[in-house]
Amino acid sequence: MNSFFALFGVFWIASILVTIVALVDCIRVPDDSMFQNGTKLIWVLVIVFLTLIGAILYFAIGRPKGGARPPARAIPPPPPPPS
C-alpha cells in the first residue's frame, strides 16, 4: 500500500513540474503569431485549467516551432565611473 502512495506522489509531483514548465514556456513566447494554434491567453488558460492534459496538448499542438524563443538579452555595460 505504501508503494502505491509513493508512486502516486511521484506522478503528482511530475505532473505539477510538467505543468509549470509548459506554463513558463508559453508565457515566454514574445508574440501570439508564433503559436501553431491559438493565442497566448488561450494556451495559458488551457494549461492552468487542464494541468497535465493541458500541458501535453500545449507541447503537442500549440508550442511554437524551434527557434521561436525570445532573443537573449545582453547584459548592459556598467555605467561609467563618476568624474
N, C-alpha and C positions, 0 to 999 in steps of 0.2 A: 504494500500500500504506500509506503514511503517513497518508493521509486516512481510511482505514478505521480505523486505530488512534485517530486523533483523534476520529472520530465515536463510536467505542466508548467512549472515555474520557469524552466529554461525556454520553453516555447513562448510563454508570455513575455519574458524579457526580450527575446529575439524579435517578436512582433512589434514591441514598442520601439526597439532600435531601428528596425527597418522603416517604420512609420516616420520616425524623426529624421532619418537620412533622406527619405523621399520628400518630406516637407521642406527641409533645408535646401535640397537640390531644386525643388520647384520655386522656392522664394528667390533663389539666387539668379534665376533666368532674368536678364535685363529687359526683354521685350516680348510682349504677347505674341508677336508674329513668329517667334522661334518655335513655339509649341507645334507638334504634329497635329493635334486636335485640341480644340478648346482654348481657353484663356487661363491666365494665372489664377484668377479668382475661382474659376470652376474647379481647377485641379486642387487648389488648397482645400476647398470645401469637400471634394471627393475624398482626399486623403484624411482629413480630420474626422469626417463622419463615418467612413467605412474602414478606417485604420488599416489593418493588414491587407485587406482586399483592395482598398483604395490605393495603397502604396504599390501593390503588384500591378494594378491597372495603369497607374502612372508610369511605372518603368516599362510596361509592355507597349502601351499605345500613346502615351502623352508626352514622354520625355523628348526634348529636342535632340536632333541628330548630333553626332560627335562634332566638336569644335564650336558648339553654340554656348560655350561658357563665357561669362563676362571677362573682359580683359583684366589681367592682374594689375593692380595699382602699384605704381612705383613709389618708393618711399621718398618724400620730398627732401631736398638737401637741408641741412641745418641753417638757421638764419645766420647772417654774417655777424661777426663779433662787434660789440659796440665800439665806436671810435673815440 
